């Protein structure tokens, strides 16, 4: 497994760099706190396990090879991220009642990962660019998935905690609205950058 150190570094760079999933995690942590965001975090991480399995199996390539499938997938993914950005932008201050502040759920995190174009691009690069177990395709895929699960979970927790550090600013309505809008804009910008991979 001589390629393991490079694989881990590449995984940290690709999975941990700013993108739709980690930016939404930071925004969720800031708006709702770490404890109330755990289900969302678990959904994102397990969704990425699904993305790894789909990428390794070649299903993504088959799907995008169907005529007309690419724009449909891109539109559905964009619509979901616009909805998430709206939820972030309109979240009320922390002082308001819990019923008005329904945090993103496990299912929301799972769906985010499954429609995140950056996730598929990163996994395709990592699975095709490195070999951890030579001569054993099944073991190689399993080893990559295990290593990436640790990397993704660690980077997700780091982004959630980074967002949680901003929680105190969410108690004041004006700063809450400014930070929410900033996170929503960053989320949409990251999607705009990531979506062109569906055209390749």
Secondary structure, DSSP 8 states (H G I E B T S, - for coil): -TTHHHHHHHHHHHHHSS-HHHHHHHHHHHHH-HHHHHHHHHHHHHHHHHHHHHHHHTHHHHHHHSTTHHHHHHHHHHHHHHHHHHHHHT---TTS-GGG-----HHHHHHHHHT-HHHHHHHHHHHHH--SSTT-HHHHHHHHHHHHHHHHHHHHHHHHHHHHTTGGGGGSHHHHHHHHHHHHHHHHHHHHHHHGGGG-
